[in-house]
Amino acid sequence: MSHDRLLNSIESRDAPATNDVRGGWDAKVFQLLDHSRREGNAIAFLSSLIVHVVLLLVLACIAYHAGKKSDGLLLVAEQGESYDTRLDLVQSFEMSAPSQNDLEPVLEVDPVEATLDVELDESFDQPNSQLTGLAASLASLTMGDVASSLDAGGGGRGASFFGTYAEGNRFIYVLDSSRSMTGDRWVYACNQLIDSLKALKEGQEFFVICFDFETNFLFNLTPSQLTYFSADDSTITRVRRWLRARKLGSDTRPANALRVALEFNPDAIFLLSDGELQDNTLGMLRRINGPYSVSRQIPIHSIHLFSPVGRYSLERIAMENQGTFTHIDQHN
């Protein structure tokens, strides 16, 4: 018993000391944790502050440069009183005009002042076989006029018909041979065709198709015989004779003639008429020569001769087929 009491008295004396020690360690640990937490908050605050400052600086730089003129690559064209052009690329680089010696020689076409001698009226099998004053004046086109038109259009490698120029080497002429073309109109059209053929150069080819209620091919060839011809003197003489022998028919139906002309795959087609078209030419062309057709779109240049009738259709054909429309006024 005395031994137990002694132990109990010792434990009772040591208990407060042990509790005091534990309390001291807990306080120190709490202080350390609190200090670490405060240091972590400070670091987080400083990091956030630095990030925000950097973002503000970046935004300030962007706003500053957005308000300034760009100092990057700039291409500036300036034109002074001397009409010299200077291109500036960062630093100024002057491009001087080429000297006369550096230029390639320009091909000049010397107009030939010889008047074309077509004289289709002499043997025409038409009621009005004698030329009136109007037809005589219309037939006086010179080769110089044709050469000037070709040179203005595209350097001379093309064809001109009634002042309408087309580039290329292969051309189809589609002529209205209906009875409305009787007399001066037919003579004028044939003379212009002969003039155009005479202006073609070596290596260029042509074909002629006439239309009324039916389709007639050059030299009365059959569809299986159709081919291009060169514009040499003997061939032009044959064309003249064929035109003189033409019998004008009824109606104005160019759809089949244009379909065959497109099958030739020419560089351009010249279409001449003086009246309203009486078939579905516009619809046919939209199907086989429209901008979304399978093959390339062939230019069709339309010429409206003298009459006010049918002008709209010819204008639409030219506009929808990459061509030009030309109206020939009788009073001109």
GIGI-V484784 format. One record per backbone hydrogen bond with DSSP energy under -1.0 kcal/mol. NH is the residue of the N-H (numbers start at 0). CO is the residue of the C=O. Records with the same first field share a line. If there is no record, write none. Layout:
NH = CO ; CO
This chain:
4 = 0
5 = 1
6 = 2
7 = 3
8 = 4
9 = 5
10 = 6
11 = 7
12 = 8
13 = 9
14 = 10
17 = 13
18 = 14
19 = 15
20 = 16
21 = 17
22 = 18
23 = 19
24 = 20
25 = 21
26 = 22
27 = 23
28 = 24
29 = 25
30 = 26
31 = 27
32 = 28
33 = 29
34 = 30
35 = 31
36 = 32
37 = 33
38 = 34
39 = 35
40 = 36
41 = 37
42 = 38
43 = 39
44 = 40
45 = 41
46 = 42
47 = 43
48 = 44
49 = 45
50 = 46
51 = 47
52 = 48
53 = 49
54 = 50
55 = 51
56 = 52
57 = 53
58 = 54
59 = 55
60 = 56
61 = 57
62 = 58
63 = 59
64 = 60
65 = 61
66 = 62
75 = 87
77 = 85
82 = 79
85 = 77
87 = 75
88 = 90
90 = 88
92 = 86
115 = 140
125 = 123
128 = 126
135 = 131
136 = 132
137 = 133
138 = 134
139 = 136
142 = 113
143 = 111
145 = 141
146 = 142
147 = 143
148 = 144
149 = 145
150 = 146
151 = 147
152 = 148
153 = 149
154 = 150
155 = 149
157 = 155
158 = 165
160 = 163
163 = 160
165 = 158
167 = 156
170 = 204
171 = 267
172 = 206
173 = 269
174 = 208
175 = 271
176 = 210
178 = 248
180 = 177
181 = 178
185 = 180
186 = 182
187 = 183
188 = 184
189 = 185
190 = 186
191 = 187
192 = 188
193 = 189
194 = 190
195 = 191
196 = 192
197 = 193
198 = 194
199 = 196
203 = 200
204 = 168
205 = 228
206 = 170
208 = 172
209 = 215
210 = 174
211 = 213
215 = 209
217 = 207
219 = 216
220 = 217
224 = 221
228 = 205
231 = 229
235 = 231
236 = 232
237 = 233
238 = 234
239 = 235
240 = 236
241 = 237
242 = 238
243 = 239
244 = 240
245 = 242
248 = 176
252 = 211
257 = 253
258 = 254
259 = 255
260 = 256
261 = 257
262 = 258
264 = 261
266 = 169
267 = 169
268 = 298
269 = 171
270 = 300
271 = 173
272 = 302
277 = 251
283 = 279
284 = 280
285 = 281
286 = 282
287 = 283
288 = 284
292 = 289
299 = 320
300 = 268
301 = 323
302 = 270
303 = 325
304 = 272
305 = 327
306 = 304
310 = 307
313 = 309
314 = 310
315 = 311
316 = 312
317 = 313
318 = 314
319 = 315
322 = 317
325 = 301
327 = 303
331 = 328
